[in-house]
């Protein structure tokens, strides 16, 4: 939900996006690019737009650039309904923005795997320092390691499933919002669409 003209202007003028702009200049072989050329490259090569979104996410900048729609007294009932839906969807999109991309199973595996290894390390140290369970109840100790691993795997599966469910929800709301914006433009309801 980005205003590509604004994205092109930011890439050209703001220092945060210098590496994207330099890569665009390198591809074209030009010293400087106009906003129209940057916009063309954004449309032609989706990698640049993805780099822009990733950089925003890492910098804690939202990629949801839809403006809040002020509902006026003289708006038609249809316009009011469209604006209310856009505002509602805008809030949902901002809330679900971390799920914009499909789940990265490796990221979850590393994060949860690290927690599992840490828990096994803690259990091992507690058993060694405070008990004689390795000598008397080795089965219990090794079973606790196995239980931590199984619970970690189940939690990993749950996180992937939840992420995917929220990803699908984000994409559905995004598509619905695009349709609402198009309807609002066609009906003349929306004056300012993007921030």
C-alpha positions in Angstrom: 0.0 0.0 0.0 2.6 2.4 -1.2 2.4 5.6 -3.2 5.1 4.8 -5.9 5.6 8.5 -6.8 6.4 9.2 -3.2 8.7 6.1 -3.1 10.5 7.3 -6.2 11.0 10.8 -4.7 12.3 9.4 -1.4 14.7 7.0 -3.2 16.1 10.0 -5.2 16.2 12.6 -2.4 16.6 10.9 1.0 19.9 9.6 2.2 18.3 6.5 3.8 17.7 5.0 0.3 21.1 6.0 -1.2 22.2 2.4 -1.9 19.0 1.7 -3.8 19.5 4.9 -5.9 23.1 4.0 -6.5 22.1 0.6 -7.7 19.6 2.1 -10.1 22.2 4.5 -11.4 24.6 1.6 -11.9 22.0 -0.4 -13.9 21.2 2.5 -16.1 24.7 3.7 -16.5 23.7 7.3 -15.8 25.1 9.8 -13.3 21.7 11.1 -12.2 18.2 9.9 -12.6 14.9 11.8 -12.7 12.0 10.8 -10.5 10.2 9.4 -13.6 13.2 7.2 -14.4 13.3 5.9 -10.7 9.5 5.3 -10.9 10.0 3.4 -14.2 12.7 1.2 -12.6 10.5 0.6 -9.5 7.8 -0.7 -11.8 10.2 -2.7 -14.0 12.2 -4.4 -11.3 10.3 -5.5 -8.2 13.6 -6.0 -6.3 14.0 -2.3 -5.8 10.6 -2.0 -4.2 11.3 -5.0 -2.0 14.6 -3.4 -0.9 12.7 -0.2 -0.1 10.1 -2.1 2.0 12.8 -4.1 3.8 14.8 -1.0 4.6 11.7 0.7 6.0 10.9 -2.4 8.1 14.4 -2.5 9.5 14.2 1.2 10.2 10.8 0.8 11.9 9.1 2.9 9.2 5.6 1.7 8.1 5.1 0.7 4.5 1.3 1.4 4.9 1.1 4.9 3.3 -2.7 5.2 3.1 -3.9 8.4 4.6 -6.7 8.4 7.3 -9.8 9.5 5.5 -11.7 12.3 7.1 -15.5 11.7 7.0 -17.3 15.0 6.1 -20.9 15.9 6.9 -21.7 16.4 3.2 -20.3 13.1 2.1 -22.8 10.7 0.5 -23.7 7.6 2.5 -21.7 5.5 0.0 -18.6 7.7 0.4 -18.9 7.6 4.2 -19.1 3.8 4.1 -16.0 3.6 1.8 -14.0 5.9 4.0 -15.0 4.0 7.2 -13.9 0.8 5.6 -10.6 2.2 4.4 -9.9 3.6 7.8 -10.8 0.3 9.5 -8.6 -1.6 7.0 -5.8 0.9 7.4 -5.6 0.1 11.1 -5.7 -3.6 10.4 -2.9 -3.4 7.8 -0.7 -1.5 10.2 -1.3 -4.1 12.9 -0.6 -7.0 10.5 2.3 -5.3 8.7 4.9 -7.7 10.3 3.1 -10.5 8.4 3.2 -8.8 5.0 5.7 -11.4 3.7 5.4 -15.2 3.9 6.9 -16.8 7.0 10.7 -17.3 7.0 10.9 -20.8 8.4 14.7 -20.5 8.9 14.3 -17.3 11.0 11.8 -19.1 13.3 13.9 -22.2 13.4 17.0 -20.3 14.6 15.1 -18.2 17.1 13.2 -21.1 18.7 16.1 -23.5 18.3 18.3 -21.1 20.3 15.7 -21.0 23.1 15.5 -24.8 23.1 19.3 -25.2 23.4 19.4 -22.6 26.2 16.7 -24.5 28.1 18.6 -27.8 27.7 21.7 -26.1 28.9 19.9 -24.7 32.0 18.4 -28.1 32.8 21.7 -29.8 32.4 23.4 -27.3 34.8 20.7 -27.6 37.4 20.9 -31.4 37.3 24.7 -31.5 37.5 25.0 -28.8 40.2 22.1 -29.8 42.5 21.2 -33.4 42.0 22.6 -36.9 41.3 20.0 -37.6 38.7 22.5 -38.4 35.9 23.6 -41.4 38.1 20.2 -42.4 39.6 17.6 -41.3 37.0 19.4 -40.7 33.7 16.2 -41.6 31.8 14.3 -38.7 33.5 17.1 -36.3 32.5 17.3 -37.4 28.9 13.5 -37.5 28.7 13.3 -33.8 29.9 15.7 -32.9 27.0 13.5 -34.7 24.6 10.4 -33.0 26.0 12.0 -29.6 25.6 12.9 -30.5 22.0 9.4 -31.7 21.2 7.8 -28.6 22.8 10.1 -26.4 20.8 9.2 -28.1 17.6 5.4 -27.8 18.4 5.9 -24.1 19.2 7.8 -23.6 15.9 5.0 -25.2 14.0 2.4 -23.1 15.8 4.4 -19.9 15.0 4.7 -20.7 11.3 1.0 -21.6 11.1 0.0 -18.3 12.9 2.3 -16.3 10.7 0.9 -17.8 7.5 -2.7 -17.3 8.7 -1.9 -13.6 9.4 -0.1 -13.3 6.1 -3.2 -14.5 4.2 -5.4 -12.1 6.3 -3.0 -9.2 5.5 -3.1 -10.0 1.7 -6.9 -10.2 1.7 -7.3 -6.9 3.5 -4.7 -5.3 1.3 -6.7 -6.4 -1.8 -10.0 -5.3 -0.4 -8.4 -1.9 0.4 -7.1 -1.5 -3.1 -10.6 -2.1 -4.4 -12.1 0.4 -1.9 -9.6 3.0 -3.0 -10.4 2.4 -6.7 -14.2 2.7 -5.9 -13.6 5.8 -3.9 -11.6 7.4 -6.7 -14.2 6.4 -9.3 -17.0 8.0 -7.1 -14.9 11.1 -6.4 -15.0 10.4 -2.6 -11.3 10.4 -1.9 -9.3 13.7 -2.1 -6.1 12.5 -0.4 -5.2 8.8 -0.7 -1.6 8.6 0.5 0.2 10.2 3.3 
